[in-house]
Amino acid sequence: MSAYWVSSYLEVKDAAKLRAYAELAGSAIIGAGGRFLARGVPAATYEAGREERCVIIEFDSVEDAVACHDSAAYQEALAALGDGAVRDMRIVPGA
């Protein structure tokens, strides 16, 4: 069953750190089998929707998504991000 990695950027504190993270994270995620489905700011928001950057990545399974997150390559990306952003990140199983 597919799984979706969903990240919302609640606050970007350091754009340079975010760029460094994105460069490392993209390679780590693609290398782990992740497929970027959407990334950017919303085209429209409703109800309690927030106009913040959002990224949605598909993996073949929850286990693959968790393994990617816990991998040395992705942890290196997180270290580069450091305190550069406040994010809400979750892995959600597909329906």
MODELLER restraints for C-alpha pairs under 7 A, 6 or more apart:
rsr = mdl.restraints
at = mdl.atoms
rsr.add(forms.Gaussian(group=physical.xy_distance, feature=features.Distance(at['CA:1:A'], at['CA:60:A']), mean=6.40, stdev=0.5))
rsr.add(forms.Gaussian(group=physical.xy_distance, feature=features.Distance(at['CA:1:A'], at['CA:61:A']), mean=5.45, stdev=0.5))
rsr.add(forms.Gaussian(group=physical.xy_distance, feature=features.Distance(at['CA:1:A'], at['CA:94:A']), mean=6.19, stdev=0.5))
rsr.add(forms.Gaussian(group=physical.xy_distance, feature=features.Distance(at['CA:2:A'], at['CA:58:A']), mean=6.82, stdev=0.5))
rsr.add(forms.Gaussian(group=physical.xy_distance, feature=features.Distance(at['CA:2:A'], at['CA:59:A']), mean=5.72, stdev=0.5))
rsr.add(forms.Gaussian(group=physical.xy_distance, feature=features.Distance(at['CA:2:A'], at['CA:60:A']), mean=4.50, stdev=0.5))
rsr.add(forms.Gaussian(group=physical.xy_distance, feature=features.Distance(at['CA:2:A'], at['CA:61:A']), mean=4.67, stdev=0.5))
rsr.add(forms.Gaussian(group=physical.xy_distance, feature=features.Distance(at['CA:2:A'], at['CA:62:A']), mean=6.96, stdev=0.5))
rsr.add(forms.Gaussian(group=physical.xy_distance, feature=features.Distance(at['CA:2:A'], at['CA:93:A']), mean=6.25, stdev=0.5))
rsr.add(forms.Gaussian(group=physical.xy_distance, feature=features.Distance(at['CA:2:A'], at['CA:94:A']), mean=5.01, stdev=0.5))
rsr.add(forms.Gaussian(group=physical.xy_distance, feature=features.Distance(at['CA:3:A'], at['CA:58:A']), mean=5.82, stdev=0.5))
rsr.add(forms.Gaussian(group=physical.xy_distance, feature=features.Distance(at['CA:3:A'], at['CA:59:A']), mean=5.22, stdev=0.5))
rsr.add(forms.Gaussian(group=physical.xy_distance, feature=features.Distance(at['CA:3:A'], at['CA:60:A']), mean=6.21, stdev=0.5))
rsr.add(forms.Gaussian(group=physical.xy_distance, feature=features.Distance(at['CA:3:A'], at['CA:61:A']), mean=5.01, stdev=0.5))
rsr.add(forms.Gaussian(group=physical.xy_distance, feature=features.Distance(at['CA:3:A'], at['CA:62:A']), mean=5.06, stdev=0.5))
rsr.add(forms.Gaussian(group=physical.xy_distance, feature=features.Distance(at['CA:3:A'], at['CA:65:A']), mean=6.99, stdev=0.5))
rsr.add(forms.Gaussian(group=physical.xy_distance, feature=features.Distance(at['CA:3:A'], at['CA:91:A']), mean=6.70, stdev=0.5))
rsr.add(forms.Gaussian(group=physical.xy_distance, feature=features.Distance(at['CA:3:A'], at['CA:92:A']), mean=5.55, stdev=0.5))
rsr.add(forms.Gaussian(group=physical.xy_distance, feature=features.Distance(at['CA:3:A'], at['CA:93:A']), mean=4.24, stdev=0.5))
rsr.add(forms.Gaussian(group=physical.xy_distance, feature=features.Distance(at['CA:3:A'], at['CA:94:A']), mean=4.96, stdev=0.5))
rsr.add(forms.Gaussian(group=physical.xy_distance, feature=features.Distance(at['CA:4:A'], at['CA:56:A']), mean=6.54, stdev=0.5))
rsr.add(forms.Gaussian(group=physical.xy_distance, feature=features.Distance(at['CA:4:A'], at['CA:57:A']), mean=5.53, stdev=0.5))
rsr.add(forms.Gaussian(group=physical.xy_distance, feature=features.Distance(at['CA:4:A'], at['CA:58:A']), mean=4.66, stdev=0.5))
rsr.add(forms.Gaussian(group=physical.xy_distance, feature=features.Distance(at['CA:4:A'], at['CA:59:A']), mean=6.23, stdev=0.5))
rsr.add(forms.Gaussian(group=physical.xy_distance, feature=features.Distance(at['CA:4:A'], at['CA:91:A']), mean=5.52, stdev=0.5))
rsr.add(forms.Gaussian(group=physical.xy_distance, feature=features.Distance(at['CA:4:A'], at['CA:92:A']), mean=5.08, stdev=0.5))
rsr.add(forms.Gaussian(group=physical.xy_distance, feature=features.Distance(at['CA:4:A'], at['CA:93:A']), mean=6.23, stdev=0.5))
rsr.add(forms.Gaussian(group=physical.xy_distance, feature=features.Distance(at['CA:4:A'], at['CA:94:A']), mean=6.70, stdev=0.5))
rsr.add(forms.Gaussian(group=physical.xy_distance, feature=features.Distance(at['CA:5:A'], at['CA:56:A']), mean=5.68, stdev=0.5))
rsr.add(forms.Gaussian(group=physical.xy_distance, feature=features.Distance(at['CA:5:A'], at['CA:57:A']), mean=5.01, stdev=0.5))
rsr.add(forms.Gaussian(group=physical.xy_distance, feature=features.Distance(at['CA:5:A'], at['CA:58:A']), mean=6.39, stdev=0.5))
rsr.add(forms.Gaussian(group=physical.xy_distance, feature=features.Distance(at['CA:5:A'], at['CA:65:A']), mean=6.92, stdev=0.5))
rsr.add(forms.Gaussian(group=physical.xy_distance, feature=features.Distance(at['CA:5:A'], at['CA:90:A']), mean=5.80, stdev=0.5))
rsr.add(forms.Gaussian(group=physical.xy_distance, feature=features.Distance(at['CA:5:A'], at['CA:91:A']), mean=4.43, stdev=0.5))
rsr.add(forms.Gaussian(group=physical.xy_distance, feature=features.Distance(at['CA:5:A'], at['CA:92:A']), mean=6.39, stdev=0.5))
rsr.add(forms.Gaussian(group=physical.xy_distance, feature=features.Distance(at['CA:6:A'], at['CA:55:A']), mean=5.75, stdev=0.5))
rsr.add(forms.Gaussian(group=physical.xy_distance, feature=features.Distance(at['CA:6:A'], at['CA:56:A']), mean=4.70, stdev=0.5))
rsr.add(forms.Gaussian(group=physical.xy_distance, feature=features.Distance(at['CA:6:A'], at['CA:57:A']), mean=6.60, stdev=0.5))
rsr.add(forms.Gaussian(group=physical.xy_distance, feature=features.Distance(at['CA:6:A'], at['CA:89:A']), mean=5.65, stdev=0.5))
rsr.add(forms.Gaussian(group=physical.xy_distance, feature=features.Distance(at['CA:6:A'], at['CA:90:A']), mean=5.38, stdev=0.5))
rsr.add(forms.Gaussian(group=physical.xy_distance, feature=features.Distance(at['CA:6:A'], at['CA:91:A']), mean=6.26, stdev=0.5))
rsr.add(forms.Gaussian(group=physical.xy_distance, feature=features.Distance(at['CA:7:A'], at['CA:54:A']), mean=5.57, stdev=0.5))
rsr.add(forms.Gaussian(group=physical.xy_distance, feature=features.Distance(at['CA:7:A'], at['CA:55:A']), mean=5.14, stdev=0.5))
rsr.add(forms.Gaussian(group=physical.xy_distance, feature=features.Distance(at['CA:7:A'], at['CA:56:A']), mean=6.64, stdev=0.5))
rsr.add(forms.Gaussian(group=physical.xy_distance, feature=features.Distance(at['CA:7:A'], at['CA:87:A']), mean=6.51, stdev=0.5))
rsr.add(forms.Gaussian(group=physical.xy_distance, feature=features.Distance(at['CA:7:A'], at['CA:88:A']), mean=5.57, stdev=0.5))
rsr.add(forms.Gaussian(group=physical.xy_distance, feature=features.Distance(at['CA:7:A'], at['CA:89:A']), mean=4.26, stdev=0.5))
rsr.add(forms.Gaussian(group=physical.xy_distance, feature=features.Distance(at['CA:7:A'], at['CA:90:A']), mean=6.53, stdev=0.5))
rsr.add(forms.Gaussian(group=physical.xy_distance, feature=features.Distance(at['CA:8:A'], at['CA:52:A']), mean=6.73, stdev=0.5))
rsr.add(forms.Gaussian(group=physical.xy_distance, feature=features.Distance(at['CA:8:A'], at['CA:53:A']), mean=5.90, stdev=0.5))
rsr.add(forms.Gaussian(group=physical.xy_distance, feature=features.Distance(at['CA:8:A'], at['CA:54:A']), mean=4.45, stdev=0.5))
rsr.add(forms.Gaussian(group=physical.xy_distance, feature=features.Distance(at['CA:8:A'], at['CA:55:A']), mean=6.60, stdev=0.5))
rsr.add(forms.Gaussian(group=physical.xy_distance, feature=features.Distance(at['CA:8:A'], at['CA:87:A']), mean=5.52, stdev=0.5))
rsr.add(forms.Gaussian(group=physical.xy_distance, feature=features.Distance(at['CA:8:A'], at['CA:88:A']), mean=5.11, stdev=0.5))
rsr.add(forms.Gaussian(group=physical.xy_distance, feature=features.Distance(at['CA:8:A'], at['CA:89:A']), mean=6.43, stdev=0.5))
rsr.add(forms.Gaussian(group=physical.xy_distance, feature=features.Distance(at['CA:9:A'], at['CA:52:A']), mean=5.93, stdev=0.5))
rsr.add(forms.Gaussian(group=physical.xy_distance, feature=features.Distance(at['CA:9:A'], at['CA:53:A']), mean=5.29, stdev=0.5))
rsr.add(forms.Gaussian(group=physical.xy_distance, feature=features.Distance(at['CA:9:A'], at['CA:54:A']), mean=6.24, stdev=0.5))
rsr.add(forms.Gaussian(group=physical.xy_distance, feature=features.Distance(at['CA:9:A'], at['CA:85:A']), mean=6.92, stdev=0.5))
rsr.add(forms.Gaussian(group=physical.xy_distance, feature=features.Distance(at['CA:9:A'], at['CA:86:A']), mean=6.08, stdev=0.5))
rsr.add(forms.Gaussian(group=physical.xy_distance, feature=features.Distance(at['CA:9:A'], at['CA:87:A']), mean=4.50, stdev=0.5))
rsr.add(forms.Gaussian(group=physical.xy_distance, feature=features.Distance(at['CA:9:A'], at['CA:88:A']), mean=6.52, stdev=0.5))
rsr.add(forms.Gaussian(group=physical.xy_distance, feature=features.Distance(at['CA:10:A'], at['CA:52:A']), mean=6.44, stdev=0.5))
rsr.add(forms.Gaussian(group=physical.xy_distance, feature=features.Distance(at['CA:10:A'], at['CA:86:A']), mean=5.43, stdev=0.5))
rsr.add(forms.Gaussian(group=physical.xy_distance, feature=features.Distance(at['CA:10:A'], at['CA:87:A']), mean=5.34, stdev=0.5))
rsr.add(forms.Gaussian(group=physical.xy_distance, feature=features.Distance(at['CA:10:A'], at['CA:88:A']), mean=6.93, stdev=0.5))
rsr.add(forms.Gaussian(group=physical.xy_distance, feature=features.Distance(at['CA:11:A'], at['CA:85:A']), mean=5.55, stdev=0.5))
rsr.add(forms.Gaussian(group=physical.xy_distance, feature=features.Distance(at['CA:11:A'], at['CA:86:A']), mean=5.05, stdev=0.5))
rsr.add(forms.Gaussian(group=physical.xy_distance, feature=features.Distance(at['CA:12:A'], at['CA:84:A']), mean=6.17, stdev=0.5))
rsr.add(forms.Gaussian(group=physical.xy_distance, feature=features.Distance(at['CA:12:A'], at['CA:85:A']), mean=4.34, stdev=0.5))
rsr.add(forms.Gaussian(group=physical.xy_distance, feature=features.Distance(at['CA:12:A'], at['CA:86:A']), mean=6.47, stdev=0.5))
rsr.add(forms.Gaussian(group=physical.xy_distance, feature=features.Distance(at['CA:13:A'], at['CA:84:A']), mean=4.85, stdev=0.5))
rsr.add(forms.Gaussian(group=physical.xy_distance, feature=features.Distance(at['CA:13:A'], at['CA:85:A']), mean=5.22, stdev=0.5))
rsr.add(forms.Gaussian(group=physical.xy_distance, feature=features.Distance(at['CA:14:A'], at['CA:84:A']), mean=4.48, stdev=0.5))
rsr.add(forms.Gaussian(group=physical.xy_distance, feature=features.Distance(at['CA:14:A'], at['CA:85:A']), mean=6.73, stdev=0.5))
rsr.add(forms.Gaussian(group=physical.xy_distance, feature=features.Distance(at['CA:15:A'], at['CA:84:A']), mean=6.97, stdev=0.5))
rsr.add(forms.Gaussian(group=physical.xy_distance, feature=features.Distance(at['CA:17:A'], at['CA:80:A']), mean=6.21, stdev=0.5))
rsr.add(forms.Gaussian(group=physical.xy_distance, feature=features.Distance(at['CA:17:A'], at['CA:81:A']), mean=4.97, stdev=0.5))
rsr.add(forms.Gaussian(group=physical.xy_distance, feature=features.Distance(at['CA:17:A'], at['CA:84:A']), mean=5.34, stdev=0.5))
rsr.add(forms.Gaussian(group=physical.xy_distance, feature=features.Distance(at['CA:18:A'], at['CA:81:A']), mean=5.61, stdev=0.5))
rsr.add(forms.Gaussian(group=physical.xy_distance, feature=features.Distance(at['CA:18:A'], at['CA:84:A']), mean=6.04, stdev=0.5))
rsr.add(forms.Gaussian(group=physical.xy_distance, feature=features.Distance(at['CA:18:A'], at['CA:85:A']), mean=6.98, stdev=0.5))
rsr.add(forms.Gaussian(group=physical.xy_distance, feature=features.Distance(at['CA:20:A'], at['CA:80:A']), mean=6.09, stdev=0.5))
rsr.add(forms.Gaussian(group=physical.xy_distance, feature=features.Distance(at['CA:20:A'], at['CA:81:A']), mean=6.83, stdev=0.5))
rsr.add(forms.Gaussian(group=physical.xy_distance, feature=features.Distance(at['CA:21:A'], at['CA:77:A']), mean=4.78, stdev=0.5))
rsr.add(forms.Gaussian(group=physical.xy_distance, feature=features.Distance(at['CA:21:A'], at['CA:78:A']), mean=6.41, stdev=0.5))
rsr.add(forms.Gaussian(group=physical.xy_distance, feature=features.Distance(at['CA:21:A'], at['CA:80:A']), mean=5.33, stdev=0.5))
rsr.add(forms.Gaussian(group=physical.xy_distance, feature=features.Distance(at['CA:21:A'], at['CA:81:A']), mean=4.97, stdev=0.5))
rsr.add(forms.Gaussian(group=physical.xy_distance, feature=features.Distance(at['CA:24:A'], at['CA:77:A']), mean=5.05, stdev=0.5))
rsr.add(forms.Gaussian(group=physical.xy_distance, feature=features.Distance(at['CA:25:A'], at['CA:74:A']), mean=5.67, stdev=0.5))
rsr.add(forms.Gaussian(group=physical.xy_distance, feature=features.Distance(at['CA:25:A'], at['CA:77:A']), mean=5.18, stdev=0.5))
rsr.add(forms.Gaussian(group=physical.xy_distance, feature=features.Distance(at['CA:28:A'], at['CA:73:A']), mean=5.44, stdev=0.5))
rsr.add(forms.Gaussian(group=physical.xy_distance, feature=features.Distance(at['CA:28:A'], at['CA:74:A']), mean=5.49, stdev=0.5))
rsr.add(forms.Gaussian(group=physical.xy_distance, feature=features.Distance(at['CA:29:A'], at['CA:68:A']), mean=6.39, stdev=0.5))
rsr.add(forms.Gaussian(group=physical.xy_distance, feature=features.Distance(at['CA:32:A'], at['CA:68:A']), mean=5.70, stdev=0.5))
rsr.add(forms.Gaussian(group=physical.xy_distance, feature=features.Distance(at['CA:33:A'], at['CA:59:A']), mean=6.35, stdev=0.5))
rsr.add(forms.Gaussian(group=physical.xy_distance, feature=features.Distance(at['CA:34:A'], at['CA:57:A']), mean=6.07, stdev=0.5))
rsr.add(forms.Gaussian(group=physical.xy_distance, feature=features.Distance(at['CA:34:A'], at['CA:58:A']), mean=5.59, stdev=0.5))
rsr.add(forms.Gaussian(group=physical.xy_distance, feature=features.Distance(at['CA:34:A'], at['CA:59:A']), mean=4.91, stdev=0.5))
rsr.add(forms.Gaussian(group=physical.xy_distance, feature=features.Distance(at['CA:35:A'], at['CA:57:A']), mean=5.37, stdev=0.5))
rsr.add(forms.Gaussian(group=physical.xy_distance, feature=features.Distance(at['CA:35:A'], at['CA:58:A']), mean=5.09, stdev=0.5))
rsr.add(forms.Gaussian(group=physical.xy_distance, feature=features.Distance(at['CA:35:A'], at['CA:59:A']), mean=6.56, stdev=0.5))
rsr.add(forms.Gaussian(group=physical.xy_distance, feature=features.Distance(at['CA:36:A'], at['CA:56:A']), mean=6.21, stdev=0.5))
rsr.add(forms.Gaussian(group=physical.xy_distance, feature=features.Distance(at['CA:36:A'], at['CA:57:A']), mean=4.44, stdev=0.5))
rsr.add(forms.Gaussian(group=physical.xy_distance, feature=features.Distance(at['CA:36:A'], at['CA:58:A']), mean=6.44, stdev=0.5))
rsr.add(forms.Gaussian(group=physical.xy_distance, feature=features.Distance(at['CA:37:A'], at['CA:56:A']), mean=5.54, stdev=0.5))
rsr.add(forms.Gaussian(group=physical.xy_distance, feature=features.Distance(at['CA:37:A'], at['CA:57:A']), mean=5.48, stdev=0.5))
rsr.add(forms.Gaussian(group=physical.xy_distance, feature=features.Distance(at['CA:37:A'], at['CA:58:A']), mean=6.71, stdev=0.5))
rsr.add(forms.Gaussian(group=physical.xy_distance, feature=features.Distance(at['CA:38:A'], at['CA:55:A']), mean=5.61, stdev=0.5))
rsr.add(forms.Gaussian(group=physical.xy_distance, feature=features.Distance(at['CA:38:A'], at['CA:56:A']), mean=5.14, stdev=0.5))
rsr.add(forms.Gaussian(group=physical.xy_distance, feature=features.Distance(at['CA:39:A'], at['CA:54:A']), mean=5.53, stdev=0.5))
rsr.add(forms.Gaussian(group=physical.xy_distance, feature=features.Distance(at['CA:39:A'], at['CA:55:A']), mean=4.22, stdev=0.5))
rsr.add(forms.Gaussian(group=physical.xy_distance, feature=features.Distance(at['CA:39:A'], at['CA:56:A']), mean=6.37, stdev=0.5))
rsr.add(forms.Gaussian(group=physical.xy_distance, feature=features.Distance(at['CA:40:A'], at['CA:53:A']), mean=4.96, stdev=0.5))
rsr.add(forms.Gaussian(group=physical.xy_distance, feature=features.Distance(at['CA:40:A'], at['CA:54:A']), mean=5.56, stdev=0.5))
rsr.add(forms.Gaussian(group=physical.xy_distance, feature=features.Distance(at['CA:40:A'], at['CA:55:A']), mean=6.63, stdev=0.5))
rsr.add(forms.Gaussian(group=physical.xy_distance, feature=features.Distance(at['CA:41:A'], at['CA:51:A']), mean=6.25, stdev=0.5))
rsr.add(forms.Gaussian(group=physical.xy_distance, feature=features.Distance(at['CA:41:A'], at['CA:52:A']), mean=5.47, stdev=0.5))
rsr.add(forms.Gaussian(group=physical.xy_distance, feature=features.Distance(at['CA:41:A'], at['CA:53:A']), mean=4.36, stdev=0.5))
rsr.add(forms.Gaussian(group=physical.xy_distance, feature=features.Distance(at['CA:41:A'], at['CA:54:A']), mean=6.14, stdev=0.5))
rsr.add(forms.Gaussian(group=physical.xy_distance, feature=features.Distance(at['CA:42:A'], at['CA:51:A']), mean=6.01, stdev=0.5))
rsr.add(forms.Gaussian(group=physical.xy_distance, feature=features.Distance(at['CA:45:A'], at['CA:51:A']), mean=6.85, stdev=0.5))
rsr.add(forms.Gaussian(group=physical.xy_distance, feature=features.Distance(at['CA:59:A'], at['CA:65:A']), mean=5.82, stdev=0.5))
rsr.add(forms.Gaussian(group=physical.xy_distance, feature=features.Distance(at['CA:62:A'], at['CA:93:A']), mean=6.12, stdev=0.5))
rsr.add(forms.Gaussian(group=physical.xy_distance, feature=features.Distance(at['CA:68:A'], at['CA:74:A']), mean=6.64, stdev=0.5))
